[in-house]
């Protein structure tokens, strides 16, 4: 239901803002602003995206939890989609998501609602039980096999 309301209300807000801004400054300046915000948004999304990718790479190299850089990357990607969508409201939300402080607050709000069950780094082959010893063995009591294994044909 919330998604339906979002898809209904956002276009109505955009139409109202286009009518208001177009009435104040005219058609061509309004269209110019829409095009300018799309170009400026593309440039900013690219630079913010590079920064977020570097943070993500650093978290992988330092074996830190990559959740926050991944969330920031998703928000930058969403911001780019909003900035390419024509409209003043979506541009305002898109530019807001490009501000790292706002992204951090959005991440904290999302983090309060989402609970991660487990997250651990390490060797996945390492047994969880410390009494289990992972090893290879060779049976010395059986005679050595000569010739091909049972898996090949002549």
BAFI-3210 file (N, C-alpha, C; in Angstrom, 3 decimals, decimal comma, padded with zeros to 6 digits):
// residues 154
n [1|2|3|4|5|6|7|8|9|10|11|12|13|14|15|16|17|18|19|20|21|22|23|24|25|26|27|28|29|30|31|32|33|34|35|36|37|38|39|40|41|42|43|44|45|46|47|48|49|50|51|52|53|54|55|56|57|58|59|60|61|62|63|64|65|66|67|68|69|70|71|72|73|74|75|76|77|78|79|80|81|82|83|84|85|86|87|88|89|90|91|92|93|94|95|96|97|98|99|100|101|102|103|104|105|106|107|108|109|110|111|112|113|114|115|116|117|118|119|120|121|122|123|124|125|126|127|128|129|130|131|132|133|134|135|136|137|138|139|140|141|142|143|144|145|146|147|148|149|150|151|152|153|154]
n.u [000,829|001,983|003,869|002,239|000,996|003,260|004,002|001,826|001,706|004,244|004,515|002,370|003,262|005,509|004,308|002,817|004,953|006,302|004,359|004,184|006,891|007,345|005,439|006,517|009,150|009,067|008,784|011,169|013,440|012,741|012,852|015,565|016,716|015,967|017,416|020,021|020,266|020,212|022,610|024,531|023,968|024,739|027,515|028,170|027,227|028,944|031,449|030,925|030,288|032,742|034,197|032,743|033,137|035,893|035,905|034,521|036,266|038,426|037,281|037,031|039,719|040,738|039,342|036,926|033,519|031,478|028,996|028,096|029,520|028,406|025,687|025,826|026,688|024,446|022,621|023,782|023,538|020,731|020,256|021,355|019,489|017,245|018,090|018,306|015,702|013,217|012,327|011,621|011,251|012,221|014,839|015,686|015,605|017,413|019,827|020,116|020,685|023,244|024,836|027,162|026,702|023,907|023,366|024,575|022,893|020,493|021,305|021,751|019,117|017,913|019,409|018,550|016,131|016,687|017,958|020,899|021,610|023,954|027,390|030,501|034,011|036,548|038,095|036,162|036,422|037,356|036,609|033,752|033,648|035,999|037,076|037,255|039,467|040,856|042,183|044,312|044,652|046,468|046,039|048,031|047,999|046,805|047,675|049,767|048,290|048,581|048,872|046,165|043,627|040,391|038,730|039,350|039,429|040,798]
n.v [-001,191|001,205|001,612|001,954|004,385|006,004|005,940|007,274|009,763|011,061|011,686|013,527|015,569|016,354|017,304|019,458|021,052|021,572|023,130|025,327|026,351|026,725|028,691|030,801|031,283|030,654|028,607|027,745|028,371|026,636|024,079|024,165|024,137|021,572|019,962|020,831|019,990|017,243|016,801|017,859|016,202|013,701|014,015|014,431|012,024|010,197|010,949|010,605|007,916|006,740|007,360|005,882|003,284|003,059|003,140|000,772|-001,112|-000,710|-001,628|-004,337|-005,026|-004,545|-006,356|-005,574|-004,980|-004,781|-003,603|-000,901|000,671|-000,666|-000,046|002,735|002,844|001,791|003,801|005,966|005,037|004,924|007,618|008,593|007,565|009,011|011,609|011,560|011,323|013,402|016,246|018,359|017,660|014,976|015,530|017,077|015,189|013,355|014,895|015,350|012,769|012,512|013,732|012,911|012,949|012,927|010,502|008,843|009,202|008,190|005,560|004,793|004,952|002,952|000,795|000,475|-000,756|-003,121|-006,306|-008,104|-011,487|-013,227|-012,571|-013,076|-013,182|-015,156|-018,385|-020,431|-023,163|-023,940|-025,842|-025,446|-026,651|-027,033|-029,484|-031,020|-032,202|-031,296|-033,209|-035,105|-038,527|-041,644|-044,985|-047,282|-049,974|-051,459|-053,168|-051,641|-050,369|-051,597|-050,720|-049,408|-047,293|-048,241|-046,700|-046,221|-047,324|-049,792]
n.w [000,000|000,766|-001,225|-003,463|-002,771|-002,783|-005,504|-006,478|-005,170|-005,521|-008,390|-008,526|-006,834|-008,318|-010,701|-009,691|-008,752|-011,175|-012,486|-010,718|-010,630|-013,348|-013,833|-012,370|-013,442|-016,141|-019,171|-020,676|-018,974|-016,864|-018,066|-018,692|-016,128|-015,295|-017,114|-016,505|-013,816|-014,187|-015,596|-013,788|-011,606|-012,625|-012,808|-010,092|-008,958|-010,129|-008,996|-006,237|-006,260|-006,928|-004,624|-002,713|-003,681|-003,240|-000,448|000,064|-001,052|000,681|003,073|002,507|002,166|004,716|006,144|007,342|008,340|005,566|005,335|005,714|003,670|001,432|001,703|001,444|-001,200|-002,499|-001,913|-003,272|-005,881|-006,090|-005,750|-008,134|-009,963|-009,176|-009,763|-012,517|-013,218|-014,407|-012,589|-009,756|-007,068|-006,939|-007,702|-005,527|-003,433|-004,491|-004,641|-001,919|-000,991|-001,891|-000,092|002,291|005,119|005,370|004,135|006,022|008,225|007,195|006,825|009,503|010,467|008,947|009,793|012,422|012,037|010,729|011,394|011,630|011,566|011,761|011,229|010,025|009,544|008,033|007,558|005,629|005,544|007,936|010,761|012,891|015,357|017,851|018,538|016,321|013,951|010,996|008,503|006,231|005,261|004,881|004,187|005,585|006,047|003,981|000,934|-001,578|-004,500|-007,736|-011,144|-013,155|-011,704|-010,473|-011,926|-014,536|-018,008|-020,195]
ca.u [000,000|002,859|004,482|001,210|000,871|004,470|003,902|000,734|001,951|005,447|004,218|001,509|004,142|006,329|003,458|002,533|006,167|006,536|003,412|004,573|008,178|007,136|004,700|007,392|010,313|008,805|008,999|012,542|014,323|012,369|013,448|017,014|017,061|015,819|018,561|021,235|020,352|020,547|024,046|025,272|023,752|025,571|028,906|028,296|027,040|030,177|032,509|030,536|030,374|034,156|034,566|032,109|033,838|037,172|035,616|034,169|037,514|039,181|036,681|037,389|041,150|040,972|038,437|035,900|032,137|031,231|027,591|027,882|029,855|027,429|024,461|026,104|026,704|023,058|021,987|024,319|022,897|019,346|020,349|021,541|018,208|016,365|018,572|018,023|014,261|012,905|011,466|012,295|011,214|013,166|016,183|016,016|015,907|018,639|020,974|020,261|021,339|024,662|025,550|027,524|026,067|022,512|023,404|024,896|021,682|019,552|021,819|021,477|017,679|017,641|020,078|017,716|015,001|017,166|018,846|021,710|021,726|025,362|028,331|031,848|035,059|037,423|038,207|034,931|036,753|037,720|035,430|033,259|033,905|037,458|037,541|037,387|040,750|040,773|043,458|044,273|045,316|046,764|045,926|049,297|047,808|046,411|048,790|049,671|047,579|049,396|048,053|045,231|042,585|039,170|037,936|039,747|039,305|041,873]
ca.v [000,000|002,381|001,774|002,531|005,798|006,675|006,108|008,195|011,092|011,697|012,388|014,687|016,620|016,830|018,104|020,723|021,866|022,054|024,215|026,488|026,897|027,209|029,952|031,853|031,619|030,390|027,254|027,412|028,253|025,438|022,936|024,293|023,683|020,107|019,401|021,142|019,121|015,883|016,786|018,039|014,987|012,635|014,282|014,203|010,597|009,517|011,193|009,955|006,474|006,355|007,410|004,752|002,069|003,024|002,756|-000,644|-001,849|-000,638|-002,503|-005,713|-005,234|-004,544|-007,363|-004,915|-005,183|-003,932|-003,238|000,539|001,104|-001,210|000,747|004,040|002,628|001,645|005,117|006,777|004,523|005,392|009,055|008,793|007,314|010,147|012,805|011,430|011,449|014,838|016,756|019,118|016,899|013,861|016,113|017,473|013,962|012,806|015,681|015,121|011,476|012,613|014,299|011,767|013,023|012,495|009,054|008,182|009,199|007,242|004,228|004,510|004,709|001,626|-000,197|000,240|-001,612|-004,385|-007,009|-009,130|-012,618|-013,535|-012,040|-013,373|-013,378|-016,264|-019,490|-021,226|-024,583|-024,194|-026,371|-024,655|-027,395|-027,108|-030,861|-031,654|-031,926|-031,496|-033,776|-036,131|-039,733|-042,703|-046,262|-047,989|-051,413|-052,141|-053,222|-050,589|-050,777|-051,468|-050,609|-048,282|-047,317|-048,860|-045,701|-046,067|-048,517|-049,985]
ca.w [000,000|000,832|-002,536|-004,316|-002,410|-003,235|-006,958|-006,752|-004,611|-006,080|-009,649|-008,265|-006,316|-009,438|-011,596|-009,002|-008,743|-012,542|-012,765|-009,917|-011,073|-014,709|-013,734|-011,839|-014,273|-017,543|-019,662|-021,062|-017,796|-016,102|-018,757|-018,532|-014,772|-015,273|-017,837|-015,738|-012,632|-014,637|-015,912|-012,528|-010,817|-013,188|-012,405|-008,646|-008,678|-010,523|-008,000|-004,980|-006,477|-006,833|-003,208|-002,014|-004,101|-002,522|000,940|000,051|-001,279|001,931|004,092|002,157|002,418|006,161|006,715|008,152|007,917|004,395|005,266|005,538|002,312|000,484|001,826|000,842|-002,635|-002,947|-001,846|-004,368|-007,091|-006,045|-005,971|-009,566|-010,632|-008,886|-010,448|-013,946|-013,375|-014,446|-011,534|-008,707|-005,816|-007,036|-007,700|-004,156|-002,675|-005,072|-004,179|-000,474|-000,781|-002,243|001,060|003,143|006,433|005,250|003,894|007,294|009,055|006,597|007,138|010,919|010,610|008,374|010,641|013,601|011,659|010,164|012,314|010,984|012,481|011,973|010,260|010,488|008,553|008,364|006,615|005,714|005,679|009,335|011,455|014,009|016,578|018,025|018,746|015,011|013,313|009,559|008,062|005,204|005,756|003,931|004,864|005,412|006,230|002,746|-000,023|-002,601|-005,703|-008,933|-012,340|-013,161|-010,689|-010,945|-012,625|-015,943|-018,829|-021,188]
c.u [000,875|003,503|003,493|001,050|002,085|004,414|002,757|001,099|003,148|005,170|003,312|002,329|004,979|005,519|003,166|003,768|006,505|005,613|003,823|005,838|008,049|006,378|005,575|008,478|010,115|009,203|010,466|013,506|014,013|012,978|014,971|017,475|016,992|017,016|019,851|021,366|020,687|022,045|024,871|025,147|024,603|027,021|029,097|028,141|028,307|031,270|032,186|030,633|031,797|034,609|033,995|032,784|035,191|036,973|035,278|035,410|038,364|038,612|036,983|038,855|041,458|040,113|037,467|034,528|031,828|029,793|027,392|028,319|028,899|026,126|024,658|026,126|025,302|022,345|022,498|023,696|021,445|019,291|020,521|020,252|017,242|016,788|018,347|016,521|013,909|011,964|012,268|012,334|012,217|014,608|016,610|016,378|017,213|019,878|021,195|020,979|022,813|025,489|025,864|026,862|024,619|022,451|023,687|023,663|020,632|019,993|021,540|019,997|017,302|018,225|019,280|016,585|015,432|018,147|019,567|021,910|023,177|026,176|029,722|032,780|035,851|037,402|036,953|035,202|037,096|036,484|035,043|033,568|035,421|037,976|037,708|038,711|040,615|042,128|043,222|045,015|045,568|046,762|047,197|049,152|047,431|047,581|048,627|049,039|048,497|048,471|047,085|044,213|041,352|038,325|038,296|039,583|040,467|041,290]
c.v [001,256|002,660|002,379|004,022|006,600|006,940|007,043|009,620|011,781|012,345|013,608|015,857|017,213|017,713|019,459|021,628|022,393|023,225|025,477|027,146|027,439|028,520|031,096|032,267|031,329|028,980|026,925|027,410|027,016|024,197|022,966|023,806|022,159|019,445|019,626|020,246|017,687|015,787|016,899|016,799|013,832|012,797|013,974|012,729|009,832|009,726|010,526|008,439|005,972|006,354|006,211|003,444|001,944|002,638|001,275|-001,507|-001,850|-001,536|-003,963|-005,993|-005,328|-005,565|-006,749|-005,220|-004,247|-003,410|-001,757|001,029|000,558|-000,410|002,130|003,928|002,503|002,995|006,046|006,336|004,994|006,893|009,363|008,579|008,478|011,395|012,732|011,494|012,932|015,228|017,435|018,357|015,746|014,367|016,508|016,254|013,348|013,561|015,495|013,806|011,486|013,215|013,150|011,788|012,559|010,998|008,300|008,126|008,238|005,807|003,862|004,218|003,330|000,538|-000,516|-000,744|-002,987|-005,021|-008,115|-010,256|-012,946|-012,900|-012,322|-013,558|-014,613|-017,322|-020,339|-022,715|-024,945|-024,701|-025,492|-025,325|-027,543|-028,531|-031,605|-031,222|-032,268|-031,993|-034,730|-037,345|-040,690|-044,002|-047,067|-049,497|-052,125|-052,120|-052,116|-051,138|-050,582|-051,411|-049,457|-048,407|-047,985|-047,931|-045,559|-047,392|-048,567|-050,111]
c.w [000,000|-000,520|-003,527|-004,039|-002,878|-004,738|-007,354|-006,338|-005,268|-007,433|-009,463|-007,726|-007,445|-010,380|-010,974|-009,000|-010,142|-012,873|-012,015|-010,441|-012,490|-014,736|-013,244|-012,829|-015,756|-017,950|-019,893|-019,883|-016,937|-016,732|-018,642|-017,165|-014,688|-015,956|-017,066|-014,507|-013,022|-014,931|-014,641|-011,644|-011,305|-012,767|-010,927|-008,285|-009,026|-009,458|-006,662|-005,105|-006,389|-005,381|-002,446|-002,403|-003,408|-001,064|001,032|-000,133|-000,003|003,005|003,793|002,468|003,906|006,895|007,713|007,576|006,741|004,300|004,990|004,161|001,246|000,516|001,211|-000,678|-003,204|-002,934|-002,945|-005,689|-007,186|-006,300|-007,455|-010,341|-010,397|-009,648|-011,960|-014,242|-013,373|-013,315|-010,443|-007,385|-005,846|-007,075|-006,291|-003,302|-003,177|-004,613|-002,678|-000,202|-001,195|-001,117|002,022|004,518|006,408|004,979|005,188|008,195|008,518|006,914|008,592|011,143|010,068|009,269|011,901|013,296|011,171|011,142|011,554|011,982|012,790|010,872|010,789|009,311|008,948|007,286|006,712|005,863|007,120|010,080|012,635|015,347|016,754|018,260|017,430|014,391|011,833|009,070|006,909|005,747|004,611|004,711|004,568|005,539|004,933|001,761|-001,077|-003,870|-006,898|-010,133|-012,223|-012,028|-011,272|-011,788|-014,101|-016,677|-019,795|-022,547]
res [x|x|x|x|x|x|x|x|x|x|x|x|x|x|x|x|x|x|x|x|x|x|x|x|x|x|x|x|x|x|x|x|x|x|x|x|x|x|x|x|x|x|x|x|x|x|x|x|x|x|x|x|x|x|x|x|x|x|x|x|x|x|x|x|x|x|x|x|x|x|x|x|x|x|x|x|x|x|x|x|x|x|x|x|x|x|x|x|x|x|x|x|x|x|x|x|x|x|x|x|x|x|x|x|x|x|x|x|x|x|x|x|x|x|x|x|x|x|x|x|x|x|x|x|x|x|x|x|x|x|x|x|x|x|x|x|x|x|x|x|x|x|x|x|x|x|x|x|x|x|x|x|x|x]
***
